[in-house]
Amino acid sequence: MQGLLRRTRSESVPNQTNSLDPLDGLAATRHRSSFGAIAQLTSGLSPATLAQSYSDWLTHLLGSPGKQLQLAAKGGRKIMRFADYAMRSASPGRPIADNMSSAWFVGTNSLVL
């Protein structure tokens, strides 16, 4: 009859302090911390799920040449905006802080396309 009794959680889990290998505790700590870091990075989502979602999105994008053209044009405009901003910020005679503060307002310069 004693074999049918349930064990408590403390009885079923082996004691970590009686381990023969001193690196077991370090390995377990590194294991938990790496999984914790992955969970923070992925907001708790499975990395496999994220990879599957990305590949699904990429497959649909590869089959849409119109959307590819649209995204390429948008990227080109953004690169030109950034280049314009960088040239204006690097102009001699004006501090960079003055140029940066004017970039936040729409219509005060040619940053918005």
PyRosetta script that sets phi, psi and omega in degrees:
from pyrosetta import init, pose_from_sequence

init()
pose = pose_from_sequence("MQGLLRRTRSESVPNQTNSLDPLDGLAATRHRSSFGAIAQLTSGLSPATLAQSYSDWLTHLLGSPGKQLQLAAKGGRKIMRFADYAMRSASPGRPIADNMSSAWFVGTNSLVL")
pose.set_psi(1, -27.8)
pose.set_omega(1, -177.4)
pose.set_phi(2, -70.0)
pose.set_psi(2, -25.9)
pose.set_omega(2, 177.7)
pose.set_phi(3, -69.4)
pose.set_psi(3, -21.0)
pose.set_omega(3, -179.6)
pose.set_phi(4, -86.4)
pose.set_psi(4, -12.0)
pose.set_omega(4, 179.9)
pose.set_phi(5, -71.6)
pose.set_psi(5, 144.1)
pose.set_omega(5, 178.7)
pose.set_phi(6, -79.6)
pose.set_psi(6, 145.4)
pose.set_omega(6, 175.2)
pose.set_phi(7, -88.3)
pose.set_psi(7, 151.5)
pose.set_omega(7, 173.5)
pose.set_phi(8, -78.8)
pose.set_psi(8, 166.2)
pose.set_omega(8, -177.8)
pose.set_phi(9, -60.9)
pose.set_psi(9, -39.3)
pose.set_omega(9, -178.7)
pose.set_phi(10, -67.1)
pose.set_psi(10, -27.7)
pose.set_omega(10, 179.1)
pose.set_phi(11, -81.2)
pose.set_psi(11, -29.6)
pose.set_omega(11, -175.8)
pose.set_phi(12, -83.7)
pose.set_psi(12, -21.3)
pose.set_omega(12, -179.8)
pose.set_phi(13, -95.7)
pose.set_psi(13, 125.5)
pose.set_omega(13, 179.2)
pose.set_phi(14, -64.9)
pose.set_psi(14, 149.1)
pose.set_omega(14, -178.0)
pose.set_phi(15, -73.2)
pose.set_psi(15, 126.2)
pose.set_omega(15, -178.3)
pose.set_phi(16, -73.0)
pose.set_psi(16, -25.8)
pose.set_omega(16, -176.7)
pose.set_phi(17, -75.8)
pose.set_psi(17, -22.4)
pose.set_omega(17, -180.0)
pose.set_phi(18, -89.7)
pose.set_psi(18, 10.8)
pose.set_omega(18, -178.8)
pose.set_phi(19, -66.3)
pose.set_psi(19, 143.0)
pose.set_omega(19, -179.5)
pose.set_phi(20, -77.5)
pose.set_psi(20, -32.5)
pose.set_omega(20, -178.1)
pose.set_phi(21, -94.0)
pose.set_psi(21, 121.6)
pose.set_omega(21, -177.7)
pose.set_phi(22, -70.4)
pose.set_psi(22, -16.4)
pose.set_omega(22, -179.3)
pose.set_phi(23, -83.6)
pose.set_psi(23, -8.3)
pose.set_omega(23, 179.7)
pose.set_phi(24, -61.4)
pose.set_psi(24, -42.9)
pose.set_omega(24, 179.2)
pose.set_phi(25, -64.6)
pose.set_psi(25, -40.8)
pose.set_omega(25, 178.4)
pose.set_phi(26, -65.0)
pose.set_psi(26, -41.9)
pose.set_omega(26, 179.4)
pose.set_phi(27, -63.7)
pose.set_psi(27, -41.7)
pose.set_omega(27, 179.7)
pose.set_phi(28, -65.7)
pose.set_psi(28, -40.5)
pose.set_omega(28, 179.0)
pose.set_phi(29, -63.8)
pose.set_psi(29, -45.2)
pose.set_omega(29, 178.7)
pose.set_phi(30, -64.0)
pose.set_psi(30, -37.7)
pose.set_omega(30, 178.9)
pose.set_phi(31, -61.8)
pose.set_psi(31, -49.6)
pose.set_omega(31, -179.4)
pose.set_phi(32, -64.5)
pose.set_psi(32, -41.4)
pose.set_omega(32, -177.8)
pose.set_phi(33, -69.8)
pose.set_psi(33, -34.0)
pose.set_omega(33, 178.2)
pose.set_phi(34, -68.9)
pose.set_psi(34, -40.6)
pose.set_omega(34, 177.3)
pose.set_phi(35, -68.0)
pose.set_psi(35, -34.0)
pose.set_omega(35, 175.9)
pose.set_phi(36, -65.3)
pose.set_psi(36, -41.1)
pose.set_omega(36, 178.7)
pose.set_phi(37, -65.9)
pose.set_psi(37, -40.4)
pose.set_omega(37, 177.6)
pose.set_phi(38, -64.2)
pose.set_psi(38, -40.7)
pose.set_omega(38, 179.7)
pose.set_phi(39, -63.9)
pose.set_psi(39, -39.9)
pose.set_omega(39, 177.4)
pose.set_phi(40, -66.8)
pose.set_psi(40, -41.7)
pose.set_omega(40, -178.3)
pose.set_phi(41, -65.2)
pose.set_psi(41, -36.9)
pose.set_omega(41, -176.3)
pose.set_phi(42, -101.1)
pose.set_psi(42, 9.8)
pose.set_omega(42, -178.6)
pose.set_phi(43, 56.8)
pose.set_psi(43, 35.8)
pose.set_omega(43, 176.9)
pose.set_phi(44, 83.7)
pose.set_psi(44, -2.4)
pose.set_omega(44, 178.5)
pose.set_phi(45, -83.6)
pose.set_psi(45, 152.7)
pose.set_omega(45, 178.5)
pose.set_phi(46, -69.6)
pose.set_psi(46, 133.3)
pose.set_omega(46, 176.4)
pose.set_phi(47, -58.5)
pose.set_psi(47, -33.6)
pose.set_omega(47, 178.1)
pose.set_phi(48, -65.5)
pose.set_psi(48, -38.9)
pose.set_omega(48, 178.2)
pose.set_phi(49, -65.8)
pose.set_psi(49, -41.2)
pose.set_omega(49, 178.3)
pose.set_phi(50, -63.9)
pose.set_psi(50, -41.8)
pose.set_omega(50, 178.8)
pose.set_phi(51, -64.4)
pose.set_psi(51, -39.7)
pose.set_omega(51, 179.1)
pose.set_phi(52, -66.2)
pose.set_psi(52, -41.9)
pose.set_omega(52, 178.6)
pose.set_phi(53, -63.9)
pose.set_psi(53, -42.4)
pose.set_omega(53, 178.8)
pose.set_phi(54, -63.2)
pose.set_psi(54, -44.1)
pose.set_omega(54, -179.0)
pose.set_phi(55, -66.6)
pose.set_psi(55, -34.3)
pose.set_omega(55, 176.8)
pose.set_phi(56, -65.4)
pose.set_psi(56, -44.3)
pose.set_omega(56, 178.4)
pose.set_phi(57, -62.1)
pose.set_psi(57, -44.3)
pose.set_omega(57, -178.5)
pose.set_phi(58, -65.0)
pose.set_psi(58, -38.2)
pose.set_omega(58, 178.3)
pose.set_phi(59, -62.4)
pose.set_psi(59, -43.2)
pose.set_omega(59, 178.2)
pose.set_phi(60, -66.6)
pose.set_psi(60, -38.1)
pose.set_omega(60, 178.8)
pose.set_phi(61, -66.2)
pose.set_psi(61, -39.3)
pose.set_omega(61, 179.2)
pose.set_phi(62, -64.7)
pose.set_psi(62, -24.9)
pose.set_omega(62, 178.4)
pose.set_phi(63, -91.3)
pose.set_psi(63, 7.1)
pose.set_omega(63, -178.2)
pose.set_phi(64, -124.8)
pose.set_psi(64, 84.0)
pose.set_omega(64, -177.6)
pose.set_phi(65, -64.1)
pose.set_psi(65, -30.3)
pose.set_omega(65, 178.2)
pose.set_phi(66, -65.0)
pose.set_psi(66, -42.2)
pose.set_omega(66, 178.7)
pose.set_phi(67, -67.9)
pose.set_psi(67, -35.9)
pose.set_omega(67, 176.9)
pose.set_phi(68, -61.2)
pose.set_psi(68, -44.6)
pose.set_omega(68, 179.0)
pose.set_phi(69, -63.5)
pose.set_psi(69, -42.1)
pose.set_omega(69, 179.4)
pose.set_phi(70, -62.0)
pose.set_psi(70, -45.0)
pose.set_omega(70, 179.7)
pose.set_phi(71, -68.3)
pose.set_psi(71, -35.8)
pose.set_omega(71, 177.9)
pose.set_phi(72, -66.1)
pose.set_psi(72, -41.1)
pose.set_omega(72, 178.1)
pose.set_phi(73, -65.2)
pose.set_psi(73, -41.3)
pose.set_omega(73, 178.9)
pose.set_phi(74, -63.7)
pose.set_psi(74, -42.1)
pose.set_omega(74, 177.0)
pose.set_phi(75, -62.2)
pose.set_psi(75, -40.5)
pose.set_omega(75, 177.5)
pose.set_phi(76, -63.0)
pose.set_psi(76, -42.2)
pose.set_omega(76, 177.5)
pose.set_phi(77, -62.5)
pose.set_psi(77, -40.6)
pose.set_omega(77, -179.5)
pose.set_phi(78, -67.9)
pose.set_psi(78, -37.3)
pose.set_omega(78, 176.8)
pose.set_phi(79, -64.1)
pose.set_psi(79, -41.9)
pose.set_omega(79, 178.5)
pose.set_phi(80, -65.1)
pose.set_psi(80, -39.8)
pose.set_omega(80, 176.6)
pose.set_phi(81, -61.3)
pose.set_psi(81, -43.6)
pose.set_omega(81, 180.0)
pose.set_phi(82, -66.3)
pose.set_psi(82, -41.9)
pose.set_omega(82, 179.0)
pose.set_phi(83, -62.8)
pose.set_psi(83, -41.6)
pose.set_omega(83, 177.2)
pose.set_phi(84, -61.7)
pose.set_psi(84, -44.6)
pose.set_omega(84, 179.3)
pose.set_phi(85, -63.1)
pose.set_psi(85, -43.6)
pose.set_omega(85, -179.3)
pose.set_phi(86, -63.9)
pose.set_psi(86, -39.5)
pose.set_omega(86, 178.8)
pose.set_phi(87, -67.2)
pose.set_psi(87, -41.2)
pose.set_omega(87, 178.9)
pose.set_phi(88, -67.3)
pose.set_psi(88, -36.8)
pose.set_omega(88, -179.7)
pose.set_phi(89, -70.3)
pose.set_psi(89, -29.4)
pose.set_omega(89, -177.4)
pose.set_phi(90, -90.3)
pose.set_psi(90, 3.3)
pose.set_omega(90, -178.1)
pose.set_phi(91, -67.0)
pose.set_psi(91, 137.5)
pose.set_omega(91, -178.2)
pose.set_phi(92, -72.2)
pose.set_psi(92, 149.7)
pose.set_omega(92, 175.7)
pose.set_phi(93, 94.4)
pose.set_psi(93, -16.2)
pose.set_omega(93, 178.1)
pose.set_phi(94, -120.7)
pose.set_psi(94, 131.9)
pose.set_omega(94, 176.1)
pose.set_phi(95, -65.6)
pose.set_psi(95, 150.3)
pose.set_omega(95, -178.4)
pose.set_phi(96, -63.6)
pose.set_psi(96, -33.9)
pose.set_omega(96, -178.4)
pose.set_phi(97, -60.6)
pose.set_psi(97, -37.1)
pose.set_omega(97, 178.1)
pose.set_phi(98, -64.3)
pose.set_psi(98, -43.0)
pose.set_omega(98, 179.4)
pose.set_phi(99, -66.6)
pose.set_psi(99, -38.1)
pose.set_omega(99, -178.5)
pose.set_phi(100, -68.7)
pose.set_psi(100, -37.9)
pose.set_omega(100, -178.8)
pose.set_phi(101, -69.0)
pose.set_psi(101, -32.9)
pose.set_omega(101, 179.7)
pose.set_phi(102, -77.0)
pose.set_psi(102, -16.4)
pose.set_omega(102, -178.7)
pose.set_phi(103, -73.8)
pose.set_psi(103, -15.7)
pose.set_omega(103, -176.9)
pose.set_phi(104, -82.4)
pose.set_psi(104, -13.6)
pose.set_omega(104, -177.1)
pose.set_phi(105, -102.2)
pose.set_psi(105, 129.8)
pose.set_omega(105, 180.0)
pose.set_phi(106, -74.3)
pose.set_psi(106, 133.1)
pose.set_omega(106, 176.0)
pose.set_phi(107, 94.1)
pose.set_psi(107, -8.6)
pose.set_omega(107, 179.7)
pose.set_phi(108, -87.2)
pose.set_psi(108, -15.2)
pose.set_omega(108, 176.2)
pose.set_phi(109, -152.5)
pose.set_psi(109, -173.3)
pose.set_omega(109, -174.0)
pose.set_phi(110, -96.4)
pose.set_psi(110, 27.0)
pose.set_omega(110, -178.6)
pose.set_phi(111, -75.3)
pose.set_psi(111, -28.2)
pose.set_omega(111, -177.5)
pose.set_phi(112, -92.9)
pose.set_psi(112, 123.2)
pose.set_omega(112, 179.9)
pose.set_phi(113, -97.8)
pose.dump_pdb("model.pdb")
